[in-house]
């Protein structure tokens, strides 16, 4: 894979931002601690490492630039979810492409946003994991509103025209989803694919 000069600069800037933001995290990432490149397993891990590297290069411009993500089509779909983050969805992204996650998960500290996880969603659990060792979570069927508030309901017919919490307009409804979080930009002691991250807990109040 050839990385352009612009891509290298963006990646370097993103890594610098990550180093500042993650100053409280000590040691290697869970991925680096738990994967060793040896024998047949090493070849599989190398493939995953290459996939994750592609994802990092593709999402590097968004690491500390939420406005860039918004300009590229991502919009808020949840408030701060405990031990997880604010979820931003790009409705134009469909299927699985490691370089185009449909959801970016941000934390906020002192008014600044930091990309922590990427997320892919499916209507059913994939027959073949798109990433080696993938572990899945779930999100209930829900109505989503313009400011990121949402209400779990079984049918779109049950969605109120405005948010019961804030009064903002209804945007869309989705059925129950299978979720795949990848903590690519913030270390997670619970693992690369964990749904929540204890290191995000200090940022739960935004």
ChimeraX attribute file (.defattr): number of C-alpha atoms within 10 A of each C-alpha:
attribute: neighborCount
match mode: 1-to-1
recipient: residues
	/A:1	6
	/A:2	6
	/A:3	11
	/A:4	9
	/A:5	9
	/A:6	9
	/A:7	15
	/A:8	14
	/A:9	14
	/A:10	19
	/A:11	20
	/A:12	15
	/A:13	16
	/A:14	23
	/A:15	16
	/A:16	12
	/A:17	17
	/A:18	19
	/A:19	14
	/A:20	9
	/A:21	18
	/A:22	15
	/A:23	8
	/A:24	9
	/A:25	14
	/A:26	8
	/A:27	9
	/A:28	11
	/A:29	18
	/A:30	17
	/A:31	18
	/A:32	11
	/A:33	11
	/A:34	10
	/A:35	13
	/A:36	13
	/A:37	11
	/A:38	11
	/A:39	8
	/A:40	8
	/A:41	11
	/A:42	13
	/A:43	13
	/A:44	13
	/A:45	18
	/A:46	15
	/A:47	13
	/A:48	16
	/A:49	17
	/A:50	12
	/A:51	17
	/A:52	17
	/A:53	16
	/A:54	17
	/A:55	19
	/A:56	21
	/A:57	17
	/A:58	17
	/A:59	23
	/A:60	23
	/A:61	19
	/A:62	21
	/A:63	25
	/A:64	20
	/A:65	15
	/A:66	20
	/A:67	12
	/A:68	13
	/A:69	19
	/A:70	15
	/A:71	9
	/A:72	11
	/A:73	15
	/A:74	21
	/A:75	20
	/A:76	20
	/A:77	22
	/A:78	19
	/A:79	15
	/A:80	20
	/A:81	16
	/A:82	16
	/A:83	16
	/A:84	24
	/A:85	27
	/A:86	23
	/A:87	23
	/A:88	24
	/A:89	21
	/A:90	19
	/A:91	11
	/A:92	8
	/A:93	15
	/A:94	13
	/A:95	11
	/A:96	13
	/A:97	13
	/A:98	20
	/A:99	15
	/A:100	19
	/A:101	23
	/A:102	22
	/A:103	23
	/A:104	28
	/A:105	25
	/A:106	26
	/A:107	26
	/A:108	18
	/A:109	13
	/A:110	7
	/A:111	8
	/A:112	13
	/A:113	21
	/A:114	24
	/A:115	28
	/A:116	25
	/A:117	29
	/A:118	25
	/A:119	22
	/A:120	24
	/A:121	23
	/A:122	16
	/A:123	12
	/A:124	11
	/A:125	16
	/A:126	12
	/A:127	6
	/A:128	8
	/A:129	12
	/A:130	15
	/A:131	16
	/A:132	13
	/A:133	11
	/A:134	15
	/A:135	17
	/A:136	18
	/A:137	15
	/A:138	16
	/A:139	13
	/A:140	14
	/A:141	18
	/A:142	21
	/A:143	27
	/A:144	25
	/A:145	27
	/A:146	19
	/A:147	18
	/A:148	20
	/A:149	20
	/A:150	23
	/A:151	18
	/A:152	17
	/A:153	17
	/A:154	16
	/A:155	13
	/A:156	14
	/A:157	9
	/A:158	13
	/A:159	22
	/A:160	15
	/A:161	13
	/A:162	16
	/A:163	21
	/A:164	14
	/A:165	10
	/A:166	12
	/A:167	14
	/A:168	16
	/A:169	15
	/A:170	19
	/A:171	17
	/A:172	14
	/A:173	21
	/A:174	17
	/A:175	16
	/A:176	18
	/A:177	18
	/A:178	17
	/A:179	20
	/A:180	24
	/A:181	25
	/A:182	26
	/A:183	26
	/A:184	21
	/A:185	25
	/A:186	24
	/A:187	24
	/A:188	24
	/A:189	16
	/A:190	14
	/A:191	18
	/A:192	23
	/A:193	25
	/A:194	18
	/A:195	21
	/A:196	20
	/A:197	22
	/A:198	13
	/A:199	17
	/A:200	19
	/A:201	16
	/A:202	13
	/A:203	16
	/A:204	16
	/A:205	11
	/A:206	16
